[in-house]
Amino acid sequence: MSTSTATRVALVTGGAKGIGAATVGRFLKAGFQVAVIDRDAAALTDYCEGLGVARSAVLPVVCDVVDRPAVDRAVADTVKTFGRLDVVVNNAGANRAMRLEEHTDEDWDGLVRLNLTSAFYFIRAALPELRKHKGNVVNVSSMTGLVGQPKGAAYAAAKGGLIAFTRTLALEFGPEGIRINCVCPAGVDTPLMQSWARTQPDPAAVIRAQANMHLLGRLASSDEIANAIYYLASDEASFATGVIFEVEGGATLGYRRA
C-alpha cells in the first residue's frame, strides 16, 4: 500500500452488515476514508448514519455488485468523491443450501456471479487507481472454498474460484507493486448466520453445531474477521501477496482430520 501522507481510501462491498460493516469500522478507525457498497439502501443508510464519524469520511453507495455498469459507477464515484482509491475489499456474498439437482441454472449463475464475478468487476474497475497508488485487494472467500460443503455446490465452486483468482492476480500484478490477498472465514456470528439459523427447527442447536465445528469451540465475531482483512490491507503486511489467510478457528484442520 502506498505510504503517501494523503488520506487513504478503501472500498468495501457488502459493507452495511456483518463482516462488511465491521471492516468499514476497522478502516475508519485506522483513519481511512471508506466507500461503503451495499444493495440494501435502507440498511446502508442506517449503518452509515449510525457510525458517528464525519460525513466526509464515508461514502454510502447503493450498488448491486453483479451489475457491471453499477460497479463501474461505484468505483468512479469513489474516486470522484475522495480523489483516490487504495484498497478494495470484495466481501459481498451469500449462500443457499441446495443439493446439486435442486440448483436451477439461475441459482448457479446467480451465486457464482455474486460470490466470484463481482470481485472481477470491482478489481478491473479499480485497476487504474490501484496501479497509481500501489494499492491492494482483499477478497473474502470461505473455508468452503478450501474443503467443500454439502448442499453448497455453486457457493463452494465460487469461493474456491475466488481463491484461485486471488493467486492468479497476485502473480499477474505483483511485479507492478499491487498486492492481492484473501481471507477464508468459517462460522461467523453475523445477522446472516442468525437469520439462517432461525429458519431451522432448532435455531439454538444449529448455532451450537456451527460453533462446535471449530477447534476453538465458538463462532468468530465479525470484528475478528475484519481485523484479519485490515491486517492484509495494511502496511504491516506490505510483503504479503497471494496469501490465503485461513481465519477459521481450526475448522479446516478438524474437517481434514475427521
BAVOKOL-551816 format. One record per residue: residue number from 1; residue in one letter; x, y, z of N, C-alpha, C, O in turn. Coordinates in pm, whole numbers, plus 50000, padded with zeros to 5 digits. Example, Ala and Ser with C-alpha at 12.3 -4.5 7.8 and 13.67 -1.06 7.14 Angstrom:
REM residues 2
<1 'a' <51319 49431 50780> <51230 49550 50780> <51320 49670 50780> <51424 49668 50846>> <2 's' <51285 49775 50708> <51367 49894 50714> <51290 50003 50787> <51341 50114 50804>> 
This chain:
REM residues 258
<1 'm' <50085 49881 50000> <50000 50000 50000> <50088 50124 50000> <50193 50127 50064>> <2 's' <50046 50223 49929> <50121 50347 49924> <50141 50406 50063> <50053 50399 50149>> <3 't' <50258 50465 50084> <50286 50531 50212> <50269 50683 50201> <50322 50758 50283>> <4 's' <50195 50727 50099> <50167 50870 50084> <50101 50924 50210> <50030 50853 50280>> <5 't' <50127 51053 50237> <50066 51115 50354> <49919 51151 50329> <49848 51186 50423>> <6 'a' <49872 51141 50203> <49731 51167 50176> <49645 51062 50244> <49687 50948 50261>> <7 't' <49524 51103 50284> <49432 51009 50346> <49401 50897 50247> <49363 50922 50133>> <8 'r' <49418 50774 50292> <49396 50661 50203> <49248 50622 50203> <49173 50651 50296>> <9 'v' <49210 50555 50097> <49069 50526 50071> <49049 50377 50048> <49123 50314 49972>> <10 'a' <48950 50322 50116> <48912 50181 50097> <48769 50174 50046> <48687 50260 50077>> <11 'l' <48741 50072 49969> <48607 50041 49921> <48572 49902 49972> <48648 49807 49952>> <12 'v' <48456 49889 50037> <48415 49760 50097> <48279 49723 50043> <48183 49798 50059>> <13 't' <48268 49607 49978> <48138 49562 49929> <48066 49482 50037> <48129 49422 50125>> <14 'g' <47933 49482 50029> <47854 49419 50136> <47883 49485 50268> <47893 49420 50372>> <15 'g' <47896 49619 50264> <47951 49691 50378> <47854 49734 50485> <47896 49794 50583>> <16 'a' <47725 49705 50469> <47627 49757 50564> <47597 49663 50680> <47534 49704 50778>> <17 'k' <47642 49539 50671> <47610 49442 50775> <47728 49348 50798> <47818 49336 50714>> <18 'g' <47726 49281 50912> <47816 49169 50938> <47963 49200 50922> <48011 49303 50970>> <19 'i' <48034 49112 50853> <48178 49127 50833> <48207 49258 50760> <48303 49327 50795>> <20 'g' <48126 49291 50660> <48150 49414 50585> <48141 49538 50672> <48227 49626 50663>> <21 'a' <48038 49545 50756> <48023 49661 50844> <48138 49670 50943> <48190 49779 50968>> <22 'a' <48180 49558 50998> <48294 49558 51090> <48421 49602 51019> <48505 49670 51078>> <23 't' <48435 49563 50893> <48553 49601 50815> <48555 49750 50788> <48659 49815 50798>> <24 'v' <48440 49805 50753> <48430 49950 50735> <48475 50021 50863> <48554 50116 50859>> <25 'g' <48424 49975 50977> <48462 50036 51104> <48610 50027 51132> <48669 50120 51186>> <26 'r' <48669 49915 51095> <48814 49896 51120> <48897 49992 51036> <48995 50049 51085>> <27 'f' <48859 50011 50910> <48933 50106 50825> <48913 50249 50873> <49007 50328 50872>> <28 'l' <48792 50283 50914> <48769 50417 50966> <48854 50442 51090> <48910 50550 51106>> <29 'k' <48862 50343 51176> <48944 50356 51298> <49089 50384 51264> <49159 50454 51338>> <30 'a' <49135 50329 51150> <49274 50350 51108> <49294 50480 51031> <49404 50510 50987>> <31 'g' <49186 50558 51016> <49199 50688 50952> <49170 50691 50803> <49193 50793 50737>> <32 'f' <49120 50582 50749> <49083 50578 50608> <48952 50652 50584> <48871 50667 50675>> <33 'q' <48932 50697 50462> <48800 50728 50411> <48749 50602 50343> <48826 50527 50283>> <34 'v' <48618 50578 50353> <48566 50448 50309> <48440 50466 50225> <48347 50537 50263>> <35 'a' <48439 50399 50109> <48318 50384 50029> <48250 50255 50073> <48308 50147 50065>> <36 'v' <48127 50268 50119> <48051 50154 50171> <47951 50112 50063> <47858 50186 50032>> <37 'i' <47971 49994 50008> <47891 49946 49896> <47791 49842 49945> <47830 49746 50011>> <38 'd' <47663 49862 49915> <47563 49763 49952> <47440 49783 49864> <47411 49895 49822>> <39 'r' <47368 49675 49837> <47246 49688 49757> <47123 49719 49841> <47020 49759 49788>> <40 'd' <47133 49702 49972> <47023 49729 50064> <47029 49876 50107> <47102 49911 50199>> <41 'a' <46951 49960 50038> <46960 50104 50061> <46925 50142 50204> <46991 50228 50263>> <42 'a' <46823 50079 50261> <46781 50115 50398> <46888 50077 50499> <46921 50156 50587>> <43 'a' <46942 49956 50486> <47046 49913 50579> <47171 49999 50564> <47238 50030 50663>> <44 'l' <47202 50037 50442> <47319 50121 50416> <47304 50257 50483> <47397 50307 50547>> <45 't' <47187 50317 50467> <47162 50448 50530> <47170 50438 50681> <47235 50521 50746>> <46 'd' <47103 50339 50738> <47103 50322 50883> <47245 50302 50936> <47284 50362 51037>> <47 'y' <47321 50217 50868> <47456 50188 50916> <47545 50312 50909> <47611 50347 51007>> <48 'c' <47547 50379 50795> <47636 50494 50779> <47597 50609 50871> <47684 50678 50924>> <49 'e' <47467 50630 50891> <47424 50736 50981> <47457 50705 51126> <47474 50797 51207>> <50 'g' <47468 50579 51160> <47498 50540 51297> <47646 50530 51330> <47682 50497 51443>> <51 'l' <47731 50556 51233> <47875 50540 51255> <47933 50646 51349> <48030 50621 51420>> <52 'g' <47873 50764 51349> <47925 50869 51436> <48057 50927 51390> <48137 50971 51472>> <53 'v' <48080 50927 51259> <48202 50987 51205> <48163 51100 51112> <48046 51114 51075>> <54 'a' <48260 51180 51074> <48234 51291 50983> <48181 51238 50850> <48227 51135 50800>> <55 'r' <48085 51310 50794> <48028 51267 50666> <48134 51260 50557> <48122 51182 50463>> <56 's' <48238 51341 50570> <48344 51342 50469> <48426 51213 50471> <48504 51188 50379>> <57 'a' <48410 51132 50575> <48489 51009 50587> <48423 50890 50521> <48489 50789 50494>> <58 'v' <48293 50898 50494> <48217 50783 50446> <48135 50820 50323> <48070 50924 50319>> <59 'l' <48138 50731 50224> <48054 50747 50106> <47964 50625 50093> <48012 50518 50054>> <60 'p' <47835 50636 50126> <47745 50523 50104> <47706 50515 49957> <47667 50615 49897>> <61 'v' <47718 50395 49900> <47686 50375 49759> <47593 50255 49745> <47631 50142 49775>> <62 'v' <47471 50282 49699> <47379 50171 49672> <47419 50109 49539> <47420 50176 49435>> <63 'c' <47453 49981 49542> <47505 49916 49421> <47482 49767 49430> <47516 49704 49531>> <64 'd' <47426 49710 49325> <47418 49565 49312> <47550 49519 49250> <47580 49555 49136>> <65 'v' <47628 49442 49324> <47765 49411 49283> <47772 49321 49161> <47881 49301 49106>> <66 'v' <47660 49266 49115> <47662 49185 48994> <47620 49266 48871> <47612 49212 48761>> <67 'd' <47594 49394 48890> <47557 49484 48782> <47684 49559 48739> <47724 49655 48805>> <68 'r' <47747 49516 48629> <47876 49572 48593> <47875 49724 48575> <47964 49791 48627>> <69 'p' <47778 49782 48502> <47777 49928 48491> <47764 49997 48627> <47823 50102 48649>> <70 'a' <47685 49937 48718> <47671 49995 48851> <47802 49989 48928> <47837 50081 49001>> <71 'v' <47876 49879 48910> <48008 49866 48974> <48102 49973 48921> <48172 50039 48999>> <72 'd' <48105 49991 48790> <48192 50094 48732> <48158 50231 48788> <48247 50311 48817>> <73 'r' <48027 50259 48802> <47986 50389 48857> <48027 50402 49003> <48069 50509 49046>> <74 'a' <48016 50294 49079> <48052 50299 49222> <48199 50331 49239> <48236 50411 49325>> <75 'v' <48284 50268 49158> <48428 50296 49166> <48456 50440 49122> <48534 50511 49185>> <76 'a' <48392 50482 49013> <48413 50619 48965> <48366 50722 49068> <48432 50824 49088>> <77 'd' <48252 50696 49133> <48202 50788 49236> <48298 50795 49355> <48318 50901 49413>> <78 't' <48356 50681 49390> <48453 50678 49500> <48572 50767 49470> <48613 50848 49553>> <79 'v' <48626 50752 49350> <48744 50831 49311> <48707 50979 49298> <48785 51066 49337>> <80 'k' <48590 51007 49243> <48547 51146 49230> <48530 51213 49366> <48565 51329 49384>> <81 't' <48476 51138 49462> <48449 51194 49596> <48576 51209 49678> <48598 51313 49740>> <82 'f' <48659 51106 49679> <48775 51105 49768> <48907 51137 49698> <49007 51166 49764>> <83 'g' <48909 51133 49565> <49030 51168 49492> <49124 51054 49466> <49226 51071 49399>> <84 'r' <49092 50934 49519> <49182 50820 49502> <49112 50694 49551> <49004 50700 49609>> <85 'l' <49176 50580 49527> <49130 50453 49582> <49252 50365 49603> <49328 50340 49509>> <86 'd' <49270 50317 49725> <49389 50240 49761> <49362 50092 49789> <49447 50008 49762>> <87 'v' <49244 50061 49842> <49214 49924 49885> <49074 49886 49840> <48979 49963 49855>> <88 'v' <49062 49766 49784> <48931 49709 49751> <48911 49583 49835> <48994 49492 49831>> <89 'v' <48802 49579 49909> <48766 49459 49986> <48641 49400 49924> <48532 49458 49932>> <90 'n' <48656 49284 49861> <48543 49215 49799> <48483 49120 49902> <48524 49004 49915>> <91 'n' <48384 49171 49973> <48323 49096 50083> <48182 49046 50050> <48137 48949 50110>> <92 'a' <48113 49110 49958> <47973 49072 49930> <47963 48926 49889> <48044 48876 49811>> <93 'g' <47864 48858 49943> <47843 48718 49908> <47724 48662 49982> <47673 48723 50075>> <94 'a' <47679 48545 49939> <47565 48478 50003> <47565 48333 49959> <47632 48295 49863>> <95 'n' <47488 48252 50030> <47478 48110 50001> <47333 48067 50014> <47255 48131 50084>> <96 'r' <47297 47960 49947> <47170 47892 49965> <47198 47743 49974> <47269 47687 49890>> <97 'a' <47143 47678 50075> <47165 47534 50093> <47077 47457 49997> <46954 47455 50012>> <98 'm' <47139 47393 49897> <47066 47315 49797> <47152 47198 49750> <47273 47213 49729>> <99 'r' <47090 47083 49735> <47159 46973 49669> <47180 47009 49521> <47111 47095 49467>> <100 'l' <47274 46942 49459> <47309 46977 49321> <47188 46975 49229> <47170 47067 49149>> <101 'e' <47104 46871 49241> <46991 46860 49149> <46884 46965 49175> <46794 46984 49092>> <102 'e' <46892 47033 49289> <46797 47140 49320> <46840 47274 49260> <46759 47366 49251>> <103 'h' <46966 47287 49220> <47014 47410 49159> <46948 47429 49022> <46957 47341 48936>> <104 't' <46885 47541 49002> <46845 47579 48867> <46962 47649 48799> <47061 47684 48865>> <105 'd' <46952 47669 48670> <47055 47746 48601> <47068 47885 48663> <47179 47938 48678>> <106 'e' <46954 47943 48700> <46954 48078 48758> <47020 48078 48896> <47092 48172 48929>> <107 'd' <46997 47972 48976> <47063 47962 49106> <47214 47959 49089> <47287 48033 49155>> <108 'w' <47259 47872 49000> <47404 47857 48977> <47465 47989 48931> <47562 48038 48988>> <109 'd' <47406 48045 48826> <47462 48169 48771> <47460 48282 48873> <47555 48359 48883>> <110 'g' <47350 48292 48949> <47339 48400 49046> <47442 48390 49157> <47503 48490 49195>> <111 'l' <47462 48269 49210> <47558 48252 49320> <47702 48270 49273> <47784 48328 49345>> <112 'v' <47733 48222 49154> <47868 48240 49103> <47895 48388 49072> <48004 48438 49100>> <113 'r' <47798 48456 49016> <47816 48599 48987> <47834 48679 49115> <47920 48767 49122>> <114 'l' <47754 48649 49216> <47762 48725 49341> <47893 48698 49414> <47956 48792 49462>> <115 'n' <47934 48574 49424> <48049 48537 49507> <48183 48542 49435> <48288 48542 49500>> <116 'l' <48182 48547 49303> <48308 48545 49228> <48316 48656 49123> <48410 48735 49124>> <117 't' <48218 48662 49035> <48225 48758 48925> <48227 48902 48975> <48291 48987 48915>> <118 's' <48157 48929 49085> <48157 49066 49139> <48298 49113 49175> <48330 49230 49157>> <119 'a' <48381 49021 49226> <48519 49058 49258> <48596 49096 49131> <48674 49191 49132>> <120 'f' <48573 49022 49025> <48634 49055 48895> <48592 49194 48851> <48675 49273 48807>> <121 'y' <48464 49225 48862> <48415 49356 48820> <48484 49468 48898> <48531 49566 48839>> <122 'f' <48490 49455 49030> <48545 49563 49112> <48696 49578 49092> <48746 49690 49084>> <123 'i' <48767 49468 49085> <48912 49478 49067> <48945 49540 48933> <49031 49627 48923>> <124 'r' <48877 49494 48829> <48903 49550 48696> <48874 49700 48693> <48951 49777 48636>> <125 'a' <48763 49740 48752> <48728 49882 48753> <48828 49966 48833> <48853 50082 48800>> <126 'a' <48883 49906 48938> <48972 49981 49028> <49118 49979 48983> <49200 50051 49041>> <127 'l' <49152 49900 48883> <49293 49882 48847> <49370 50012 48821> <49483 50025 48868>> <128 'p' <49314 50108 48749> <49392 50231 48728> <49434 50298 48858> <49546 50346 48870>> <129 'e' <49344 50301 48957> <49378 50360 49086> <49475 50273 49165> <49566 50325 49229>> <130 'l' <49456 50142 49160> <49547 50053 49231> <49688 50064 49175> <49786 50060 49250>> <131 'r' <49697 50077 49045> <49829 50096 48984> <49892 50229 49028> <50010 50236 49061>> <132 'k' <49811 50332 49027> <49861 50466 49057> <49916 50475 49200> <50017 50541 49225>> <133 'h' <49848 50407 49293> <49882 50423 49434> <49945 50297 49495> <49961 50289 49617>> <134 'k' <49983 50199 49411> <50038 50072 49460> <49944 50015 49567> <49985 49980 49678>> <135 'g' <49818 50007 49529> <49715 49963 49622> <49708 49812 49635> <49796 49740 49589>> <136 'n' <49602 49766 49699> <49588 49621 49717> <49442 49581 49730> <49354 49665 49748>> <137 'v' <49420 49451 49721> <49286 49392 49725> <49283 49283 49830> <49378 49206 49843>> <138 'v' <49174 49277 49905> <49149 49162 49993> <49015 49102 49952> <48911 49167 49962>> <139 'n' <49019 48979 49907> <48898 48904 49873> <48854 48822 49993> <48938 48764 50063>> <140 'v' <48724 48815 50018> <48672 48736 50129> <48611 48608 50071> <48503 48609 50012>> <141 's' <48683 48498 50089> <48637 48368 50044> <48573 48297 50163> <48495 48359 50237>> <142 's' <48603 48171 50183> <48539 48092 50288> <48618 47962 50304> <48685 47918 50212>> <143 'm' <48608 47901 50424> <48665 47768 50439> <48602 47671 50340> <48663 47571 50302>> <144 't' <48478 47702 50298> <48410 47619 50199> <48487 47612 50068> <48485 47510 50000>> <145 'g' <48554 47720 50034> <48636 47721 49913> <48758 47633 49924> <48820 47601 49822>> <146 'l' <48794 47593 50045> <48910 47506 50068> <48871 47360 50081> <48945 47272 50035>> <147 'v' <48756 47332 50143> <48723 47193 50177> <48589 47147 50122> <48554 47030 50136>> <148 'g' <48513 47237 50058> <48382 47199 50007> <48274 47206 50113> <48302 47229 50231>> <149 'q' <48150 47186 50070> <48037 47193 50162> <47918 47118 50103> <47878 47147 49991>> <150 'p' <47862 47021 50176> <47740 46956 50127> <47629 47060 50106> <47616 47154 50185>> <151 'k' <47551 47044 50002> <47443 47135 49967> <47495 47276 49939> <47428 47375 49967>> <152 'g' <47615 47283 49884> <47673 47415 49855> <47756 47415 49728> <47862 47477 49725>> <153 'a' <47710 47346 49625> <47793 47329 49506> <47833 47461 49442> <47951 47485 49419>> <154 'a' <47736 47547 49414> <47767 47674 49348> <47850 47764 49438> <47946 47826 49393>> <155 'y' <47813 47771 49565> <47885 47857 49660> <48029 47811 49675> <48121 47893 49669>> <156 'a' <48049 47681 49696> <48184 47629 49714> <48268 47648 49587> <48386 47682 49594>> <157 'a' <48205 47626 49471> <48278 47646 49346> <48320 47792 49331> <48432 47820 49289>> <158 'a' <48230 47884 49365> <48263 48026 49353> <48370 48068 49452> <48463 48141 49417>> <159 'k' <48359 48021 49577> <48457 48060 49678> <48593 47995 49650> <48697 48056 49676>> <160 'g' <48593 47871 49598> <48719 47810 49555> <48778 47886 49437> <48899 47904 49429>> <161 'g' <48690 47929 49346> <48737 48009 49234> <48797 48141 49279> <48893 48189 49219>> <162 'l' <48741 48200 49385> <48794 48326 49437> <48935 48308 49492> <49019 48398 49481>> <163 'i' <48962 48192 49550> <49097 48162 49598> <49194 48152 49480> <49302 48212 49483>> <164 'a' <49156 48078 49377> <49242 48066 49259> <49259 48201 49189> <49367 48233 49139>> <165 'f' <49152 48278 49185> <49156 48413 49127> <49256 48500 49201> <49334 48573 49139>> <166 't' <49254 48493 49333> <49347 48570 49416> <49491 48534 49382> <49573 48623 49360>> <167 'r' <49521 48407 49378> <49660 48364 49350> <49702 48407 49209> <49816 48450 49188>> <168 't' <49612 48394 49114> <49644 48432 48977> <49674 48580 48966> <49770 48620 48901>> <169 'l' <49590 48663 49029> <49613 48808 49022> <49738 48849 49099> <49805 48945 49062>> <170 'a' <49769 48777 49206> <49895 48806 49277> <50014 48785 49184> <50109 48864 49184>> <171 'l' <50009 48679 49105> <50116 48654 49007> <50117 48763 48899> <50224 48809 48857>> <172 'e' <49999 48802 48855> <49988 48896 48745> <50030 49037 48782> <50095 49106 48703>> <173 'f' <49992 49081 48904> <50011 49222 48939> <50120 49247 49042> <50153 49362 49070>> <174 'g' <50177 49142 49099> <50287 49161 49193> <50400 49244 49136> <50451 49333 49205>> <175 'p' <50443 49219 49012> <50551 49299 48955> <50519 49448 48944> <50609 49530 48929>> <176 'e' <50390 49483 48951> <50350 49624 48948> <50334 49683 49088> <50298 49799 49103>> <177 'g' <50362 49602 49190> <50351 49650 49327> <50211 49644 49384> <50185 49702 49489>> <178 'i' <50119 49575 49316> <49982 49560 49364> <49970 49425 49434> <50000 49321 49376>> <179 'r' <49927 49428 49560> <49912 49304 49637> <49767 49256 49632> <49674 49336 49640>> <180 'i' <49749 49124 49619> <49616 49063 49616> <49616 48948 49715> <49691 48852 49699>> <181 'n' <49532 48957 49818> <49525 48854 49921> <49381 48812 49946> <49287 48869 49891>> <182 'c' <49365 48711 50030> <49233 48652 50051> <49220 48604 50195> <49314 48550 50252>> <183 'v' <49102 48624 50252> <49070 48576 50386> <48963 48467 50374> <48867 48481 50297>> <184 'c' <48980 48358 50449> <48884 48247 50447> <48828 48226 50588> <48889 48155 50668>> <185 'p' <48713 48285 50619> <48649 48258 50748> <48575 48125 50745> <48558 48063 50640>> <186 'a' <48531 48082 50864> <48438 47969 50875> <48308 48025 50933> <48248 48114 50872>> <187 'g' <48263 47975 51048> <48139 48024 51106> <48158 48157 51177> <48240 48168 51269>> <188 'v' <48083 48258 51135> <48093 48391 51193> <47955 48433 51244> <47854 48412 51177>> <189 'd' <47951 48491 51361> <47825 48532 51423> <47779 48664 51360> <47807 48772 51410>> <190 't' <47708 48651 51248> <47660 48766 51173> <47508 48764 51168> <47448 48661 51199>> <191 'p' <47444 48873 51129> <47298 48871 51109> <47256 48763 51010> <47150 48702 51025>> <192 'l' <47339 48739 50907> <47306 48635 50808> <47304 48498 50874> <47214 48418 50849>> <193 'm' <47404 48470 50958> <47408 48342 51029> <47285 48327 51119> <47223 48221 51121>> <194 'q' <47251 48430 51194> <47139 48422 51286> <47006 48407 51211> <46919 48331 51255>> <195 's' <46990 48477 51100> <46865 48466 51025> <46851 48328 50962> <46741 48273 50956>> <196 'w' <46962 48272 50917> <46958 48135 50863> <46921 48036 50972> <46841 47946 50949>> <197 'a' <46980 48051 51089> <46950 47959 51199> <46803 47961 51236> <46745 47859 51271>> <198 'r' <46741 48081 51228> <46601 48092 51265> <46507 48021 51167> <46390 48000 51197>> <199 't' <46559 47984 51050> <46476 47908 50956> <46477 47758 50987> <46403 47681 50925>> <200 'q' <46561 47716 51082> <46574 47575 51116> <46483 47539 51235> <46444 47627 51312>> <201 'p' <46451 47409 51250> <46361 47369 51360> <46412 47405 51498> <46334 47441 51585>> <202 'd' <46544 47397 51519> <46604 47429 51649> <46720 47525 51628> <46834 47481 51617>> <203 'p' <46693 47656 51621> <46799 47754 51593> <46917 47746 51689> <47032 47757 51647>> <204 'a' <46889 47727 51817> <46998 47722 51916> <47091 47603 51887> <47213 47615 51900>> <205 'a' <47032 47490 51850> <47113 47372 51819> <47199 47396 51695> <47313 47350 51688>> <206 'v' <47144 47467 51599> <47219 47498 51478> <47341 47584 51511> <47451 47558 51464>> <207 'i' <47320 47686 51592> <47431 47774 51631> <47536 47696 51710> <47656 47716 51689>> <208 'r' <47491 47607 51801> <47588 47525 51876> <47670 47437 51783> <47791 47424 51799>> <209 'a' <47603 47377 51685> <47674 47291 51590> <47775 47370 51509> <47887 47324 51484>> <210 'q' <47736 47491 51467> <47828 47577 51393> <47949 47613 51479> <48062 47613 51431>> <211 'a' <47924 47645 51604> <48034 47679 51695> <48127 47560 51716> <48249 47576 51718>> <212 'n' <48069 47443 51732> <48148 47325 51767> <48232 47269 51652> <48319 47185 51675>> <213 'm' <48206 47315 51530> <48290 47267 51420> <48429 47330 51424> <48520 47285 51355>> <214 'h' <48445 47435 51504> <48576 47499 51518> <48653 47435 51633> <48594 47400 51735>> <215 'l' <48782 47419 51616> <48863 47365 51725> <48858 47455 51848> <48877 47408 51960>> <216 'l' <48833 47584 51828> <48825 47678 51940> <48687 47677 52006> <48667 47743 52107>> <217 'g' <48592 47603 51949> <48464 47580 52014> <48369 47697 52017> <48281 47701 52103>> <218 'r' <48383 47792 51926> <48293 47906 51923> <48290 47963 51783> <48375 47930 51700>> <219 'l' <48193 48049 51757> <48190 48126 51634> <48288 48243 51641> <48322 48290 51750>> <220 'a' <48332 48287 51525> <48410 48411 51521> <48317 48530 51531> <48199 48521 51498>> <221 's' <48370 48641 51577> <48297 48768 51569> <48331 48834 51435> <48436 48805 51376>> <222 's' <48244 48921 51389> <48273 48996 51267> <48400 49079 51282> <48476 49095 51187>> <223 'd' <48423 49131 51403> <48543 49212 51426> <48671 49131 51408> <48771 49183 51359>> <224 'e' <48668 49005 51446> <48788 48922 51430> <48823 48903 51283> <48940 48906 51246>> <225 'i' <48723 48886 51199> <48749 48873 51056> <48791 49007 50998> <48881 49014 50915>> <226 'a' <48726 49114 51042> <48762 49248 50995> <48908 49281 51029> <48977 49343 50948>> <227 'n' <48954 49240 51145> <49094 49264 51182> <49189 49193 51087> <49294 49248 51051>> <228 'a' <49153 49072 51046> <49237 48997 50952> <49238 49065 50816> <49343 49076 50752>> <229 'i' <49122 49110 50772> <49114 49182 50644> <49199 49308 50649> <49277 49334 50557>> <230 'y' <49184 49385 50756> <49260 49509 50767> <49411 49482 50771> <49489 49553 50709>> <231 'y' <49451 49379 50844> <49593 49346 50851> <49651 49323 50711> <49755 49379 50678>> <232 'l' <49584 49242 50630> <49635 49212 50496> <49640 49337 50409> <49726 49350 50322>> <233 'a' <49547 49430 50431> <49545 49554 50353> <49645 49657 50402> <49679 49750 50329>> <234 's' <49693 49641 50524> <49774 49745 50588> <49922 49731 50551> <49965 49632 50492>> <235 'd' <49998 49834 50587> <50142 49831 50565> <50211 49725 50650> <50325 49688 50621>> <236 'e' <50145 49677 50753> <50203 49569 50835> <50220 49442 50753> <50303 49357 50786>> <237 'a' <50142 49428 50646> <50151 49309 50560> <50208 49347 50423> <50170 49287 50322>> <238 's' <50296 49445 50419> <50343 49502 50293> <50421 49403 50206> <50442 49429 50088>> <239 'f' <50466 49291 50263> <50540 49191 50184> <50456 49065 50162> <50509 48960 50126>> <240 'a' <50326 49075 50185> <50236 48960 50170> <50150 48977 50046> <50076 49074 50034>> <241 't' <50160 48882 49954> <50069 48878 49841> <50045 48735 49800> <50133 48650 49815>> <242 'g' <49925 48707 49749> <49888 48569 49717> <49858 48487 49840> <49850 48364 49832>> <243 'v' <49840 48552 49954> <49816 48482 50080> <49669 48440 50089> <49579 48519 50060>> <244 'i' <49647 48315 50129> <49513 48264 50159> <49509 48246 50310> <49556 48145 50362>> <245 'f' <49452 48343 50380> <49459 48352 50525> <49337 48281 50584> <49225 48331 50576>> <246 'e' <49360 48164 50643> <49253 48083 50700> <49224 48130 50843> <49291 48090 50938>> <247 'v' <49124 48215 50856> <49086 48269 50987> <48957 48197 51028> <48848 48253 51020>> <248 'e' <48972 48070 51071> <48857 47983 51082> <48858 47895 51207> <48795 47789 51210>> <249 'g' <48931 47941 51309> <48925 47872 51438> <48966 47726 51434> <48926 47648 51521>> <250 'g' <49045 47688 51334> <49088 47550 51321> <48985 47459 51255> <49002 47337 51254>> <251 'a' <48879 47516 51199> <48772 47434 51142> <48822 47347 51027> <48785 47230 51017>> <252 't' <48906 47404 50941> <48951 47324 50827> <49044 47212 50873> <49044 47104 50814>> <253 'l' <49123 47237 50977> <49209 47131 51030> <49125 47017 51085> <49153 46900 51059>> <254 'g' <49022 47051 51163> <48935 46948 51216> <48862 46875 51106> <48844 46753 51113>> <255 'y' <48819 46948 51003> <48747 46889 50890> <48836 46788 50817> <48793 46678 50781>> <256 'r' <48960 46827 50796> <49052 46741 50720> <49092 46617 50799> <49125 46514 50740>> <257 'r' <49088 46626 50933> <49128 46513 51016> <49011 46419 51045> <49031 46305 51087>> <258 'a' <48889 46468 51023> <48770 46388 51059> <48759 46262 50975> <48666 46184 50992>> 
